[in-house]
């Protein structure tokens, strides 16, 4: 399935999202500013573009594995969600858990964007739910051996 997503540069110098390989799931997102994220700090980094997603789709913003592994910088609210009706600038909330301040230069790759289709969901309130062997067992309840 192929869908078309419209992108709008909000800054003529902005670097639009790009897939780095034919088999890549995500489009790399690029910083549209130079900034520093101090250790222990989070910051909204602008990308310089907005997009128009078709109804029934979302864009998920995820960490770049290399940035997380090498620098301990990751998308704080991962995955961040861009809804189909949002038309503002795409921003990435980055968190620095590393020991050093992290400098981002304009056009650095800072995150990746995955486009996902969404089913049409109807929530229905009921008096009872179907029983399962797990039941109400929560966090760690399936670790019992």
TITORNU-946633 format. One record per residue (C-alpha): residue in one letter; z, x, y. Coordinates in pm, whole numbers, plus 50000, padded with zeros to 5 digits. Each point is the difference from the previous one (the first is absolute). Layout:
<nuke><code>A</code><w>Z</w><u>X</u><v>Y</v></nuke>
...
# end
This chain:
<nuke><code>X</code><w>50000</w><u>50000</u><v>50000</v></nuke>
<nuke><code>X</code><w>49914</w><u>50131</u><v>50344</v></nuke>
<nuke><code>X</code><w>50149</w><u>49869</u><v>50324</v></nuke>
<nuke><code>X</code><w>49926</w><u>50101</u><v>50355</v></nuke>
<nuke><code>X</code><w>50285</w><u>50078</u><v>50236</v></nuke>
<nuke><code>X</code><w>49934</w><u>50033</u><v>50370</v></nuke>
<nuke><code>X</code><w>50164</w><u>50291</u><v>50186</v></nuke>
<nuke><code>X</code><w>50036</w><u>50030</u><v>50376</v></nuke>
<nuke><code>X</code><w>50069</w><u>50330</u><v>50172</v></nuke>
<nuke><code>X</code><w>50262</w><u>49951</u><v>50270</v></nuke>
<nuke><code>X</code><w>49946</w><u>50361</u><v>50105</v></nuke>
<nuke><code>X</code><w>49647</w><u>50145</u><v>49989</v></nuke>
<nuke><code>X</code><w>50145</w><u>50323</u><v>49855</v></nuke>
<nuke><code>X</code><w>50188</w><u>49825</u><v>49716</v></nuke>
<nuke><code>X</code><w>49923</w><u>50113</u><v>49645</v></nuke>
<nuke><code>X</code><w>49924</w><u>49694</u><v>49785</v></nuke>
<nuke><code>X</code><w>50134</w><u>49972</u><v>49641</v></nuke>
<nuke><code>X</code><w>49807</w><u>50194</u><v>49734</v></nuke>
<nuke><code>X</code><w>50011</w><u>50024</u><v>49621</v></nuke>
<nuke><code>X</code><w>50013</w><u>50365</u><v>49895</v></nuke>
<nuke><code>X</code><w>49828</w><u>49943</u><v>49664</v></nuke>
<nuke><code>X</code><w>49789</w><u>49737</u><v>49827</v></nuke>
<nuke><code>X</code><w>50288</w><u>49912</u><v>49768</v></nuke>
<nuke><code>X</code><w>50272</w><u>49986</u><v>50267</v></nuke>
<nuke><code>X</code><w>50193</w><u>49675</u><v>50020</v></nuke>
<nuke><code>X</code><w>50111</w><u>50051</u><v>50358</v></nuke>
<nuke><code>X</code><w>49850</w><u>50079</u><v>50337</v></nuke>
<nuke><code>X</code><w>50171</w><u>50285</u><v>50181</v></nuke>
<nuke><code>X</code><w>50147</w><u>49905</u><v>50337</v></nuke>
<nuke><code>X</code><w>50000</w><u>50249</u><v>50287</v></nuke>
<nuke><code>X</code><w>50243</w><u>50049</u><v>50285</v></nuke>
<nuke><code>X</code><w>49856</w><u>49919</u><v>50340</v></nuke>
<nuke><code>X</code><w>50267</w><u>50198</u><v>50179</v></nuke>
<nuke><code>X</code><w>50190</w><u>50326</u><v>49984</v></nuke>
<nuke><code>X</code><w>50372</w><u>49955</u><v>49950</v></nuke>
<nuke><code>X</code><w>50306</w><u>50145</u><v>49830</v></nuke>
<nuke><code>X</code><w>50224</w><u>49813</u><v>49758</v></nuke>
<nuke><code>X</code><w>50340</w><u>50165</u><v>50005</v></nuke>
<nuke><code>X</code><w>50190</w><u>50040</u><v>49676</v></nuke>
<nuke><code>X</code><w>50174</w><u>49673</u><v>49915</v></nuke>
<nuke><code>X</code><w>49784</w><u>49807</u><v>50248</v></nuke>
<nuke><code>X</code><w>49735</w><u>49733</u><v>49952</v></nuke>
<nuke><code>X</code><w>49712</w><u>49938</u><v>50237</v></nuke>
<nuke><code>X</code><w>49710</w><u>49758</u><v>50040</v></nuke>
<nuke><code>X</code><w>49679</w><u>50204</u><v>50002</v></nuke>
<nuke><code>X</code><w>49691</w><u>49833</u><v>50145</v></nuke>
<nuke><code>X</code><w>49659</w><u>50017</u><v>49833</v></nuke>
<nuke><code>X</code><w>49776</w><u>49887</u><v>50287</v></nuke>
<nuke><code>X</code><w>49829</w><u>49714</u><v>49815</v></nuke>
<nuke><code>X</code><w>50047</w><u>49637</u><v>49903</v></nuke>
<nuke><code>X</code><w>49837</w><u>49806</u><v>49720</v></nuke>
<nuke><code>X</code><w>49891</w><u>49655</u><v>49893</v></nuke>
<nuke><code>X</code><w>50087</w><u>49915</u><v>49643</v></nuke>
<nuke><code>X</code><w>49845</w><u>49696</u><v>49833</v></nuke>
<nuke><code>X</code><w>50235</w><u>49714</u><v>49906</v></nuke>
<nuke><code>X</code><w>50169</w><u>50064</u><v>49666</v></nuke>
<nuke><code>X</code><w>50026</w><u>50377</u><v>50051</v></nuke>
<nuke><code>X</code><w>50262</w><u>50241</u><v>50130</v></nuke>
<nuke><code>X</code><w>50004</w><u>50371</u><v>50079</v></nuke>
<nuke><code>X</code><w>50289</w><u>50198</u><v>49852</v></nuke>
<nuke><code>X</code><w>50107</w><u>50320</u><v>50176</v></nuke>
<nuke><code>X</code><w>50138</w><u>50259</u><v>49758</v></nuke>
<nuke><code>X</code><w>50122</w><u>50357</u><v>50011</v></nuke>
<nuke><code>X</code><w>49773</w><u>50294</u><v>49931</v></nuke>
<nuke><code>X</code><w>50143</w><u>50173</u><v>49696</v></nuke>
<nuke><code>X</code><w>49942</w><u>50352</u><v>50134</v></nuke>
<nuke><code>X</code><w>50176</w><u>49923</u><v>50329</v></nuke>
<nuke><code>X</code><w>50296</w><u>49854</u><v>49813</v></nuke>
<nuke><code>X</code><w>50024</w><u>50284</u><v>49746</v></nuke>
<nuke><code>X</code><w>49943</w><u>50295</u><v>50233</v></nuke>
<nuke><code>X</code><w>50171</w><u>49876</u><v>50317</v></nuke>
<nuke><code>X</code><w>50222</w><u>49706</u><v>49896</v></nuke>
<nuke><code>X</code><w>49814</w><u>49781</u><v>50250</v></nuke>
<nuke><code>X</code><w>49910</w><u>49653</u><v>49876</v></nuke>
<nuke><code>X</code><w>49921</w><u>49644</u><v>50106</v></nuke>
<nuke><code>X</code><w>50343</w><u>49846</u><v>50062</v></nuke>
<nuke><code>X</code><w>49916</w><u>49639</u><v>49918</v></nuke>
<nuke><code>X</code><w>49766</w><u>50089</u><v>49714</v></nuke>
<nuke><code>X</code><w>49791</w><u>49817</u><v>49943</v></nuke>
<nuke><code>X</code><w>49960</w><u>49872</u><v>50350</v></nuke>
<nuke><code>X</code><w>49794</w><u>49682</u><v>50020</v></nuke>
<nuke><code>X</code><w>49722</w><u>49911</u><v>50240</v></nuke>
<nuke><code>X</code><w>49932</w><u>49628</u><v>49985</v></nuke>
<nuke><code>X</code><w>49652</w><u>49849</u><v>50023</v></nuke>
<nuke><code>X</code><w>50079</w><u>49834</u><v>50333</v></nuke>
<nuke><code>X</code><w>50131</w><u>50316</u><v>50174</v></nuke>
<nuke><code>X</code><w>49763</w><u>50150</u><v>50257</v></nuke>
<nuke><code>X</code><w>50219</w><u>50264</u><v>50165</v></nuke>
<nuke><code>X</code><w>49993</w><u>50376</u><v>49958</v></nuke>
<nuke><code>X</code><w>50080</w><u>50132</u><v>49655</v></nuke>
<nuke><code>X</code><w>50317</w><u>50206</u><v>50018</v></nuke>
<nuke><code>X</code><w>50180</w><u>50199</u><v>49733</v></nuke>
<nuke><code>X</code><w>50379</w><u>50028</u><v>49990</v></nuke>
<nuke><code>X</code><w>50070</w><u>50352</u><v>49877</v></nuke>
<nuke><code>X</code><w>50343</w><u>50133</u><v>49898</v></nuke>
<nuke><code>X</code><w>50092</w><u>50368</u><v>49985</v></nuke>
<nuke><code>X</code><w>50266</w><u>50078</u><v>49739</v></nuke>
<nuke><code>X</code><w>49912</w><u>50369</u><v>49999</v></nuke>
<nuke><code>X</code><w>50214</w><u>50283</u><v>50131</v></nuke>
<nuke><code>X</code><w>49756</w><u>50080</u><v>50283</v></nuke>
<nuke><code>X</code><w>49842</w><u>49806</u><v>50283</v></nuke>
<nuke><code>X</code><w>49648</w><u>49893</u><v>49904</v></nuke>
<nuke><code>X</code><w>49713</w><u>50040</u><v>50246</v></nuke>
<nuke><code>X</code><w>49709</w><u>49759</u><v>49975</v></nuke>
<nuke><code>X</code><w>49678</w><u>50096</u><v>50174</v></nuke>
<nuke><code>X</code><w>49733</w><u>49750</u><v>50104</v></nuke>
<nuke><code>X</code><w>49764</w><u>49939</u><v>49706</v></nuke>
<nuke><code>X</code><w>50254</w><u>50110</u><v>49736</v></nuke>
<nuke><code>X</code><w>49994</w><u>49782</u><v>49690</v></nuke>
<nuke><code>X</code><w>50330</w><u>49812</u><v>50004</v></nuke>
<nuke><code>X</code><w>49977</w><u>49715</u><v>49747</v></nuke>
<nuke><code>X</code><w>49762</w><u>49805</u><v>49784</v></nuke>
<nuke><code>X</code><w>49881</w><u>49641</u><v>50019</v></nuke>
<nuke><code>X</code><w>49934</w><u>49787</u><v>49691</v></nuke>
<nuke><code>X</code><w>49818</w><u>49667</u><v>50033</v></nuke>
<nuke><code>X</code><w>50138</w><u>49734</u><v>49764</v></nuke>
<nuke><code>X</code><w>49896</w><u>49645</u><v>49925</v></nuke>
<nuke><code>X</code><w>50270</w><u>49736</u><v>49995</v></nuke>
<nuke><code>X</code><w>50015</w><u>49691</u><v>49783</v></nuke>
<nuke><code>X</code><w>50053</w><u>49665</u><v>50165</v></nuke>
<nuke><code>X</code><w>50364</w><u>49924</u><v>49922</v></nuke>
<nuke><code>X</code><w>50189</w><u>49673</u><v>50027</v></nuke>
<nuke><code>X</code><w>50379</w><u>50021</u><v>49981</v></nuke>
<nuke><code>X</code><w>50165</w><u>49707</u><v>49827</v></nuke>
<nuke><code>X</code><w>50372</w><u>49923</u><v>50014</v></nuke>
<nuke><code>X</code><w>50140</w><u>49892</u><v>49662</v></nuke>
<nuke><code>X</code><w>50344</w><u>49917</u><v>49863</v></nuke>
<nuke><code>X</code><w>49976</w><u>50241</u><v>49703</v></nuke>
<nuke><code>X</code><w>49796</w><u>50303</u><v>49898</v></nuke>
<nuke><code>X</code><w>49874</w><u>50080</u><v>49650</v></nuke>
<nuke><code>X</code><w>50243</w><u>50212</u><v>49796</v></nuke>
<nuke><code>X</code><w>49914</w><u>50359</u><v>49894</v></nuke>
<nuke><code>X</code><w>50183</w><u>50255</u><v>49780</v></nuke>
<nuke><code>X</code><w>50084</w><u>50202</u><v>50313</v></nuke>
<nuke><code>X</code><w>50135</w><u>49702</u><v>50189</v></nuke>
<nuke><code>X</code><w>50180</w><u>50093</u><v>50320</v></nuke>
<nuke><code>X</code><w>50040</w><u>50369</u><v>49907</v></nuke>
<nuke><code>X</code><w>49930</w><u>50200</u><v>50315</v></nuke>
<nuke><code>X</code><w>49980</w><u>50363</u><v>50104</v></nuke>
<nuke><code>X</code><w>50025</w><u>50228</u><v>49697</v></nuke>
<nuke><code>X</code><w>50050</w><u>49712</u><v>49757</v></nuke>
<nuke><code>X</code><w>49701</w><u>50099</u><v>49785</v></nuke>
<nuke><code>X</code><w>50136</w><u>50355</u><v>49953</v></nuke>
<nuke><code>X</code><w>50248</w><u>49884</u><v>49731</v></nuke>
<nuke><code>X</code><w>49916</w><u>50149</u><v>49664</v></nuke>
# end
